[in-house]
Amino acid sequence: MTMRDSDVDGVEMVILPPVRDLGDGFRVRRALPSAHRRMVGPFVFFDQMGPTVMDAGHGLDVRPHPHIGLATVTYLIEGEIFHRDSLGSAQAIRPGAVNWMTAGSGIVHSERSSPEVRAAGGPLYGLQTWVALPADQEEVAPAFTHYPADAIPTESADGVTVTLIAGSLDGLVSPVATLSAMVYADVRLAAGARWRVSPEHVERAFYVLDGEVAVVGQTGVFTQHELIVLKPGAEIVLTSERPARLMLAGGEPFPEKRTIYWNFVSSRADRIEQAKADWRDRLFAEVPGESEFIPLPDEPKPVRYP
């Protein structure tokens, strides 16, 4: 994970995520957590998956694994992923839809290609983020909700299209049920368009998914695959000479620190230890119809999130 300096007013840092190859040419760019920035608002994890094209007979196979203390948010640009979890949920997600899974006190899920997609092959491209839960909500009952693409609000004006995945932005409100104040949006700029990044949320960052953008009145550009963290309260206007696509993420920071170990997030270190023991002892509920699972990894050093 690296960072580059920026002289642009209102920008706190620019994070350059590393690329990880998960096999079969499937690559992931992880912008959060970073050694330079652990969280942006409640967002504790930000992955770009792909883009890749699966050959016929190949597919995604993320075996059952557990989570606590967070919500996972899956949003696709291309392709399909089939979600199953220990609540009995079984749901395909396709571009524009949102899968919101609240782990709370504990859930197990898998993410795979369906037999039909695996047989045919095809593209896969999307984002998965984790949203830490407020301390008093970390142990809520687990839940899963799928929101179809036509339920996610989109507004277009002056060459800018904003799809609000979750939270609120400039008077637009997403139906996705969250447990804290936040914003998560897919923003597309036509060539020459301008877009004001609202300062309504304390912490904000935008990830350049495609193209490049500049801040009106300032020199320099932000390019594809960079996460640009803004200073609280900063008001900037972005523009692009060519079409560009951004993901805006942020919200209100939590007063408590978070510890992350593998797929577990909590404000309490002892809760992480309990989750580790429960997974090691196979005390989590299982995903119906699945016998595989991802074992607890070797002991990495837990990371505390300021």
C-alpha positions as CSV (number, residue, x, y, z in Angstrom):
1,M,0.0,0.0,0.0
2,T,1.5,3.3,-1.0
3,M,0.5,7.0,-0.8
4,R,1.3,10.0,-3.0
5,D,1.4,13.6,-2.0
6,S,-1.1,16.1,-3.3
7,D,-1.1,19.9,-3.2
8,V,-4.8,20.1,-4.0
9,D,-6.6,22.1,-1.4
10,G,-9.1,20.0,0.5
11,V,-7.3,16.7,-0.1
12,E,-5.9,15.0,2.9
13,M,-4.2,12.1,1.2
14,V,-4.2,9.9,-2.0
15,I,-4.0,6.1,-1.4
16,L,-2.7,3.8,-4.2
17,P,-4.1,0.3,-3.4
18,P,-2.0,-2.8,-4.1
19,V,-3.2,-5.5,-6.5
20,R,-3.7,-9.0,-5.2
21,D,-4.1,-12.0,-7.6
22,L,-6.6,-14.5,-6.1
23,G,-6.1,-17.0,-8.9
24,D,-7.5,-17.6,-12.4
25,G,-6.5,-14.0,-13.2
26,F,-9.0,-12.6,-10.7
27,R,-7.5,-9.5,-9.2
28,V,-8.5,-7.4,-6.2
29,R,-7.4,-3.8,-5.4
30,R,-7.7,-3.1,-1.7
31,A,-8.0,0.6,-0.9
32,L,-9.0,0.2,2.8
33,P,-7.6,-0.7,5.2
34,S,-4.4,1.1,4.5
35,A,-1.3,1.7,6.6
36,H,-2.0,5.4,6.0
37,R,-5.8,5.4,6.7
38,R,-7.8,2.7,8.5
39,M,-11.3,4.0,8.1
40,V,-13.3,6.6,6.3
41,G,-16.5,7.2,8.3
42,P,-17.8,3.7,9.0
43,F,-16.1,2.2,6.0
44,V,-13.4,-0.2,7.2
45,F,-12.8,-2.2,4.0
46,F,-12.9,-1.2,0.3
47,D,-12.2,-3.7,-2.4
48,Q,-12.4,-3.4,-6.2
49,M,-13.0,-6.9,-7.6
50,G,-11.8,-7.3,-11.2
51,P,-12.5,-6.5,-14.0
52,T,-11.9,-10.0,-15.3
53,V,-13.5,-12.5,-17.7
54,M,-14.0,-16.0,-16.5
55,D,-13.3,-18.8,-19.0
56,A,-16.1,-21.3,-19.5
57,G,-16.0,-23.9,-16.8
58,H,-14.4,-21.4,-14.3
59,G,-16.1,-19.2,-11.7
60,L,-15.8,-17.5,-8.4
61,D,-15.6,-19.7,-5.3
62,V,-15.4,-17.9,-2.0
63,R,-16.1,-20.7,0.5
64,P,-18.2,-20.2,3.6
65,H,-16.6,-17.8,6.1
66,P,-17.8,-15.9,9.1
67,H,-18.2,-12.2,10.0
68,I,-19.1,-10.3,13.2
69,G,-19.6,-6.6,14.0
70,L,-20.0,-5.3,10.4
71,A,-22.1,-5.1,7.3
72,T,-20.9,-6.3,3.9
73,V,-22.1,-4.3,0.9
74,T,-21.8,-5.9,-2.6
75,Y,-22.3,-3.8,-5.7
76,L,-21.5,-5.1,-9.2
77,I,-20.6,-3.3,-12.4
78,E,-20.6,-6.4,-14.6
79,G,-21.4,-10.1,-14.1
80,E,-23.1,-12.0,-11.3
81,I,-22.4,-13.4,-7.9
82,F,-24.6,-15.9,-6.0
83,H,-24.8,-15.3,-2.3
84,R,-25.7,-17.9,0.3
85,D,-25.7,-17.5,4.1
86,S,-26.4,-19.2,7.4
87,L,-29.8,-17.5,7.6
88,G,-30.9,-19.6,4.5
89,S,-30.6,-16.6,2.1
90,A,-29.9,-17.6,-1.5
91,Q,-29.6,-14.6,-3.9
92,A,-28.0,-13.7,-7.2
93,I,-26.7,-10.2,-7.4
94,R,-26.3,-8.4,-10.8
95,P,-25.2,-4.9,-11.8
96,G,-26.9,-2.0,-10.1
97,A,-28.4,-4.1,-7.3
98,V,-27.2,-4.0,-3.7
99,N,-26.6,-6.9,-1.3
100,W,-26.5,-5.6,2.3
101,M,-25.6,-8.3,4.9
102,T,-25.5,-7.3,8.5
103,A,-23.3,-9.7,10.4
104,G,-24.0,-8.3,13.8
105,S,-23.5,-11.1,16.4
106,G,-22.4,-13.5,13.7
107,I,-23.1,-14.8,10.2
108,V,-21.5,-17.2,7.7
109,H,-21.8,-16.8,3.9
110,S,-20.3,-17.9,0.6
111,E,-20.0,-16.1,-2.7
112,R,-19.8,-18.2,-5.8
113,S,-20.7,-18.3,-9.5
114,S,-24.0,-20.0,-10.3
115,P,-23.8,-23.3,-12.3
116,E,-25.1,-21.4,-15.3
117,V,-22.6,-18.6,-15.1
118,R,-19.8,-21.1,-14.5
119,A,-20.7,-23.1,-17.5
120,A,-20.8,-20.1,-19.9
121,G,-18.1,-18.0,-18.4
122,G,-18.2,-14.2,-18.6
123,P,-17.2,-10.9,-17.0
124,L,-17.0,-10.1,-13.3
125,Y,-16.4,-6.6,-12.0
126,G,-17.6,-5.0,-8.8
127,L,-16.9,-3.6,-5.4
128,Q,-17.3,-5.0,-1.9
129,T,-17.1,-2.8,1.1
130,W,-17.4,-3.4,4.8
131,V,-19.2,-1.0,7.1
132,A,-18.4,-1.2,10.8
133,L,-21.4,-1.1,13.0
134,P,-21.9,1.4,15.9
135,A,-20.7,0.0,19.2
136,D,-24.2,-0.4,20.6
137,Q,-25.3,-2.2,17.4
138,E,-22.4,-4.6,17.0
139,E,-24.4,-7.5,18.4
140,V,-27.6,-7.0,16.5
141,A,-29.2,-10.1,15.0
142,P,-27.7,-11.0,11.6
143,A,-29.8,-10.1,8.6
144,F,-29.6,-10.1,4.8
145,T,-31.4,-7.8,2.4
146,H,-31.3,-7.7,-1.4
147,Y,-32.2,-4.4,-3.1
148,P,-32.9,-4.7,-6.9
149,A,-31.4,-2.2,-9.2
150,D,-34.7,-0.4,-9.8
151,A,-35.0,0.3,-6.1
152,I,-31.7,2.2,-5.9
153,P,-32.3,5.9,-6.6
154,T,-30.5,7.7,-9.4
155,E,-30.5,11.3,-10.4
156,S,-29.0,12.9,-13.5
157,A,-28.3,16.6,-14.3
158,D,-25.8,18.5,-16.3
159,G,-23.8,15.5,-17.4
160,V,-23.6,14.0,-13.9
161,T,-25.4,10.8,-12.8
162,V,-25.5,9.9,-9.2
163,T,-26.7,6.4,-8.0
164,L,-27.1,6.5,-4.2
165,I,-26.2,3.0,-3.0
166,A,-26.7,3.7,0.7
167,G,-27.2,6.7,3.0
168,S,-28.0,10.2,2.0
169,L,-26.5,12.8,-0.4
170,D,-27.7,16.2,-1.5
171,G,-31.3,15.4,-0.5
172,L,-31.3,12.0,-2.1
173,V,-32.0,9.1,0.3
174,S,-31.3,5.4,-0.4
175,P,-33.8,2.8,0.8
176,V,-30.9,0.6,2.0
177,A,-31.3,0.3,5.7
178,T,-28.1,1.3,7.5
179,L,-27.2,1.6,11.2
180,S,-25.3,4.8,11.0
181,A,-25.1,8.1,9.0
182,M,-23.2,7.5,5.8
183,V,-22.9,8.0,2.1
184,Y,-22.0,5.4,-0.6
185,A,-22.6,6.5,-4.2
186,D,-21.7,5.6,-7.8
187,V,-21.0,8.8,-9.7
188,R,-20.6,9.1,-13.4
189,L,-19.3,12.3,-15.1
190,A,-19.7,13.0,-18.8
191,A,-16.9,14.7,-20.6
192,G,-16.6,18.3,-19.3
193,A,-19.2,17.9,-16.6
194,R,-18.7,19.4,-13.1
195,W,-19.8,17.8,-9.8
196,R,-19.7,19.4,-6.3
197,V,-18.7,16.9,-3.6
198,S,-21.1,17.7,-0.8
199,P,-19.5,18.3,2.7
200,E,-22.6,17.1,4.6
201,H,-20.7,14.0,5.9
202,V,-17.7,14.6,8.2
203,E,-15.4,12.0,6.5
204,R,-15.4,11.4,2.7
205,A,-13.3,9.7,0.1
206,F,-13.8,9.1,-3.6
207,Y,-12.3,6.2,-5.5
208,V,-11.6,6.7,-9.2
209,L,-13.1,3.6,-10.9
210,D,-12.6,4.8,-14.4
211,G,-11.0,7.8,-16.2
212,E,-9.5,10.7,-14.3
213,V,-10.7,13.8,-12.6
214,A,-9.4,17.2,-11.5
215,V,-10.5,19.8,-9.0
216,V,-11.8,22.9,-10.7
217,G,-9.4,25.8,-10.3
218,Q,-6.4,23.6,-9.2
219,T,-3.7,21.8,-11.1
220,G,-3.1,18.0,-11.1
221,V,-5.4,15.1,-11.8
222,F,-6.6,12.0,-9.9
223,T,-6.4,8.9,-11.9
224,Q,-7.9,5.4,-12.1
225,H,-7.6,3.2,-9.0
226,E,-6.7,6.0,-6.6
227,L,-8.6,6.6,-3.3
228,I,-8.7,10.4,-2.5
229,V,-9.4,11.2,1.1
230,L,-10.9,14.6,1.6
231,K,-10.4,16.9,4.6
232,P,-13.5,17.4,6.8
233,G,-15.6,20.3,5.6
234,A,-13.7,20.7,2.3
235,E,-15.9,21.8,-0.6
236,I,-14.5,20.9,-4.0
237,V,-15.9,20.7,-7.5
238,L,-14.6,17.9,-9.7
239,T,-14.4,17.8,-13.5
240,S,-13.1,15.5,-16.2
241,E,-12.1,16.1,-19.8
242,R,-13.3,12.6,-20.6
243,P,-16.1,10.4,-19.1
244,A,-15.2,9.3,-15.6
245,R,-16.7,7.1,-12.9
246,L,-16.2,7.5,-9.1
247,M,-17.3,5.8,-5.9
248,L,-18.0,8.2,-3.0
249,A,-17.8,6.7,0.5
250,G,-17.9,8.2,3.9
251,G,-20.0,9.2,7.0
252,E,-19.6,10.0,10.6
253,P,-16.6,8.7,12.4
254,F,-17.1,6.5,15.5
255,P,-15.7,7.6,18.9
256,E,-14.4,4.1,19.7
257,K,-11.5,2.4,17.9
258,R,-12.1,-0.8,16.0
259,T,-10.0,-3.9,15.9
260,I,-10.0,-6.1,12.9
261,Y,-8.9,-9.7,12.7
262,W,-9.5,-11.5,9.4
263,N,-13.3,-11.2,8.8
264,F,-14.1,-9.9,12.3
265,V,-14.5,-6.3,13.3
266,S,-15.3,-5.1,16.9
267,S,-14.8,-2.3,19.3
268,R,-13.8,-5.0,21.9
269,A,-10.7,-7.1,21.6
270,D,-12.2,-9.8,23.8
271,R,-15.1,-10.2,21.3
272,I,-12.6,-10.8,18.5
273,E,-11.1,-13.6,20.6
274,Q,-14.5,-15.1,21.2
275,A,-15.3,-15.1,17.5
276,K,-12.0,-16.7,16.7
277,A,-12.6,-19.5,19.2
278,D,-16.2,-20.0,18.0
279,W,-15.1,-20.4,14.4
280,R,-12.2,-22.7,15.3
281,D,-14.7,-24.9,17.3
282,R,-17.3,-24.7,14.5
283,L,-19.9,-23.1,16.7
284,F,-21.2,-20.6,14.0
285,A,-24.3,-21.6,12.1
286,E,-23.6,-23.3,8.8
287,V,-24.6,-22.3,5.3
288,P,-27.4,-24.8,4.3
289,G,-26.2,-27.1,1.5
290,E,-22.5,-26.2,1.9
291,S,-19.9,-28.4,3.5
292,E,-16.7,-26.4,2.6
293,F,-15.4,-23.6,4.8
294,I,-12.3,-21.4,5.1
295,P,-10.3,-22.3,8.2
296,L,-9.2,-19.7,10.7
297,P,-5.9,-18.3,9.4
298,D,-2.6,-18.3,11.2
299,E,-2.3,-15.6,13.8
300,P,-1.8,-12.2,12.1
301,K,-1.4,-9.2,14.3
302,P,-4.8,-7.7,15.0
303,V,-5.1,-4.1,13.7
304,R,-6.7,-1.4,15.7
305,Y,-8.6,1.3,13.7
306,P,-8.4,4.8,15.0
